[in-house]
Amino acid sequence: MRHDGRFCFRWRESGAGEPVLLLHGLMGKTDHWKTTLRALGSFCRPVALELPIFDPSLSEVSLPSLTEWVCRFLDAQRMPHAVVGGNSLGGHVALEMAVAHPDRVSGLILTGSSGLFERSFTRGVPHRPTSEWVREKMEEVFFDPALVTPQSVEAVLRAVSTRDAALRVLQAARASKHRNVEDCLPTIDVPTCIIWGEEDRITPLDIARRFHALLPNSDLFLVSRCGHAPMLERPEIFNAILADWLLRRAIRPEHPALMAEAVA
């Protein structure tokens, strides 16, 4: 944790070298990148940053405000640029950065990203969400619903238990749904890794193919028997794809021998 004026940043990281900044989704957390941090830490500096969705120091949860927050973090860490990526809302923020601050983004990673289309829960949200409602929404994220545990349901329920927290979640979801980046995508020419679950019900597979068609320097990888969060549902496959892509397309390890070790 580090304070920067009125901002308080929370993140996890491993390794050293070129930075790879990873952003979670709307109800995600830095722990969702735990295995990815381990997998990439041998040849670069992967960093999982917590987005301030529930932080009252951010007056509104919008794509521009989240983008500026991430830029402030890069400044605080003295990172002039990074490979930036994310899942769902996190991928959307990465795309906004590539458009608004192209000099800060040396590569992109998108997995289940919003920005073109997503099935949102902005309608029909109960005033007091129940554990049954939260479980139903969480099960839509995964191909295997058994991955939704009572503990994970309880954690999400606690996060949205106050009116202010619930309103901030809805604010972020609406901002993501209404901000379409389709017209901007052809202008983004940095190397882009798109890793998508074939059974994604939130951002269906056609969305991945549209991203691939519109982003001029992109590679598309599909993960079978996987939903909206490949880094959680199929972490070994996700991490292997990402490590190989980073070493081929986006970064160079400080010591060349690490390349062969990382992809072995």
N, C-alpha and C positions, 0 to 999 in steps of 0.2 A: 504494500500500500504506500502511496506517496501523495502528498498534498501539493497542489500547484495553484497558489492563490486560493480561490474559493472552490477549486476542483479537487476531488479525492479519487485517485485512480487505484483500481484493484486489478491485479493480473497474476498469471503464473507463467513461468518460462523455463527453458532448459537450453543447454548447449551454448555455443558462441559462434560468431561469424555473421553472415548476412541475415537480416531479420525477416521472419515470416510471421505476419500478424494475423491472428485467427479470431473471428468474431462470431459469437453465438447467436441463436435465434431469439424470438420474442420471449419465450419462457425458458430459455436456455441458461447455462452458467458456464464458467470457465472449466469446470470439471468435465464437461462434455468433450474437451480436447485432450484429456489426460493421456490416453494412449498415443495420440498424435504427437504430443510434446516429446514423449519418450522415443518415438520412432524417428523423428526428424533431428533430435538433439545431437546426434553424432556428427552432423555435417553442416548445421546452420543454427540459427538462434530463433526457434519457434516461441512465440509469445501469444498467450490466450488472454485477451483483455475483456473485462466485464463491462458491458454497456450499461449506462446509467438510467435504465428504464424506470427504476424505482427510487432514483436519487432526487430528492426535492431541490438540490442545488441547480438542476437543469429545469428551467421554468416550464418548458414544453417538450414533449417527446415527438420530434419530427425528423425527417431524413436529413435536412440541413443541420439541425442542432446536433444530431448524433455524428454526422460527418465532421463537424468542427471539433467535437469532443475527441474524436480519434486523432485528428491532426494535432490537438493540444497534447495528447499523450506522446505522439511521435516527437514533438518538440521537447517535452520533458525528458524523454529518453535519448535526446540528441541523435535521433534517427532521421536523416534527411529524406529517406525514402525506404520502402519495404515492399515485399510481395504481400498483398493484402487479400484476404479471403474470408468467407464465412458461409454459414448455413442459414437458409431462410432469410429473415430480416438482416442478419449479419452479412450475407452476400449482397443484399440490396445496398447496404451502407458502403461496402467495398466498391460497388459499381458507381455510386454517387461520388466517392472519392476520386475514382479514375476520371470522371467527367469534370468535377469542380477543381481538382488538384492533380492534374496528370503528372506533374513533376514529382509527386510524393509516392506514386504507385509504379513499381517496376514490373509487376506481374499480378495476375488475378487468379483466385481460386473460388469457384462457385459450386455449391452443393445444395440442391433444393432451394435455390435462391428465388426470392420474390423480385419484382421489378417488371415482369411482363403479365403474369397472372398468378393468383393463388386463391385457393378456397379458404375464405376467411370466416371467422366466427363473430363478426361484428354485429350480426343480427341474432336476436333470440337469446341474448345473454341474460340469465336470471339475475335479479338484484342481489341475491345471496347464493352464489354458486355452491352446489352440493358436491360431495365426493363422487357421486354417481355421474354428474354432469362433467366434472373434470376428468374422470376416468374415460368416459366416452370420447371426449376431445383428444385425450392423449393417445388412445388406441388408434386413432386415425393417422398418427404420425408413423407408426411402425407396421411393417408387414407381419411381424409376429407379435400379437397383442400381449403375449406372456411377458414381454419386456417391460410392460407397465406394472410396476409393483405397488403395493399399498403405501410403501415409504415414499415413492416418487409422487404418487397422487397427493399424499398429505403435504409434501413439500410445496407443490404448486398451489394447493388450497390455502396454505398459510400465506403464500406470496400475494394472493389476491383477496385476502380476507378483509381488508379495509376498503372503504369507498374510494379513497384517493388512489390506492394501488390499482384497483379495478379500472378506474377511469384512465389511468396512465397506460394500462395495457390496451384498452380500447383505442386510445389516442394513437398509440404506435401502430396498431393493426390497421386503423383507417388510413393513416399516413402512408403506410406501405401499399395498401390496396389502391389508393388514388394516384400515386406517383408512378407513372409508367415511363420506363427509360428506353422504349423501343427505338425512338428516333435518334437517340444518342449512341446506341451501340456501335454502329459502323465507324464512329470516330475514335473508338478505343482500340488502339493497335498494339497494346502490350501483350505478351504471351498470356494466354488464359487457359486454365485447367478447369474443365466442367466434369464433375463426378456426380452421377445421378442414380438414384434407386429406381429400378424398372417398375416397381409397384408403388411409386410415390402417389399418394392420393391428394396431397395438398397442392403441390405444383407438379402436375402430371408430366409424363415423359415427353409429350409434344412440346412442352415449354423448354426442356433441355435442348431439343433439336432446333427450336427457334433461336435460342441463345447461340448455339453453335453456328447457325446459318448467318446470323447478324454480326457476330463478333469476328472480325477478319483474321485474327491470329489465334484461334482457339482450337483446342483438342477436346473431344468428347469421349468419356468413359462411362459405361453403364455397369451397374452392379445388380445382379439378379437376386430375387427373393429379398428385396430390400425396399424400405419405404423412404420417408422424407429426410432421415438423418443417417446417412451411411456411416459417418464416423462413430456413431453409437451402435448401429445394428450390425454392421459388417466391418468392424475396425481394422482387422488384419488386411483385408482386401483394400479398403480405402487408403490405409497408410502406405501400403506397398505401391499403389498407383501414384499417390501423391509424391512419395519420395523419389520414385523413378522419374516422374515428370519434372520435378524441381531440378534434379541434377542434369537432365537433358536440355531443359528449355528455359530455366529461369535464374539459376544461381550457380556459382562455382565455389566449392569448398576451399577453405584456406590451404588445406593440404590435399593435393590430388589423390593421394592414396586412400583418402576417406571415401572417395566416390565408389571405388570398387567394393569397399567394405559395406557401405550403406545399401547398395543394391544387391548384395550377395544373398 
